[in-house]
């Protein structure tokens, strides 16, 4: 049995392009995430959800990135990978913004432009 320090990141992102565009599938999200983690030795979860907001709603996902004991990373490395994955998802789904959550802070990423945590 092996272990590592617990550290979790969640990425909250919708699956509808912009405000009224095409809606993508969870399978597309899994495919984007799968290609990303295969390159880096990571583990993520992809959970379907619905975002309900003033004036509407849309389907979305919550992507969870953990410090997987098989491929342990530092918090800084996990944060960088999380931001990179969030940017890939935003570009793929043509999102205006998403929320990036760590154990201590939630940040709004807009238009894929986010430099550091």
N, C-alpha and C positions, 0 to 999 in steps of 0.2 A: 504494500500500500504506500502511495506517495501523496504528498500534500504541498500546498503553496498558500501564500497569503490570499485571503478572499478579497476580490475587487470586482465590482460589477458596473457595467455601463449599459444604459438603455438608449436606443434611438427610436423616437416616435415620428412616424412619417406616413403621410397619406398615399393612397394609390391612384388618385385622380390627378391628371395633368392640370396644373393651374387650378382654376376655380370651376371650369365647366368642360374640361377636355375628356379624352378617353380615360377609362378606368382600367388599370392593369391588374394582373392576377397575383395571388400569393406565390404561385409557381415561378413567376418571373423574379420575384424577390428572393426566393430560395436559390434560383440559378445565379443571380448576381452575388449573393452571399457565398455560395458554394465556390465560385471561381476565386473570390477574394480570400477565403480562408485556406483554400488549397495552396495558394502561393506563400502563405505566411505561417502556417501551423497554428491555427486558431480554432476556437469552437464558438459558434453563435447559435442562438435560438431565434426562430421567426414565428411570432405569434400573431394571428389575425385579430383585429379589433375594429371598432367603429368610432369615429370621432364625431361628436355631436357638438355643434357650435351655434352661436347666434346666427340665425338665418339659414341653417342647413346642416348637412352631415355628409360624411364620406367614409368609405371603407379604408382601412389602413393596416399597418403592421407595427409591432414593437419588436425591434431587433435587440436581443440581449447578448452582450459580449461578456464572457467571464474569464477569469484567470484560470484557465484549464490546466490542472496539474500535470497533464502529459506534456504540455508546451508552456511552462511558466514564463511570465513576462513581468517586467517592472510596471508600476502604475503609469509612468511617463510613456512607455512603449505602448501599453494598452490604450491610453488616451489618444496617442497619435494614430494608431490603427483604427480606433473608433471614429475619429474625425474623418480619416480617409474613406472608411466604409460609408459613413453618412453622406459625404460628398458624392461618392459613386451612386448611391441610391437616389439622392436628389437629382442628379443629372439624368439617370435612367428614367425616373418617373416624372421628370420635368416639374419638380416641386419648387415653390417659391421659398419655402422654409421648412425646417424640422426642428425638433427639440432633442438636445443631446444632454443626457442626465448621468451624472456620476454620484457616488454616495454623498458628496458634499454640496454640489451645485447643479442647477439646470440652466442650460444656455440655449438661446435661440440662434440657430444657424440660418442665414438668409442667402439665397441665390448661390450656394456653394462657396461663399467667401468666408472663411474662418481660419484664422492663422494659428491661434494657440489657445490653450486652456488656462 
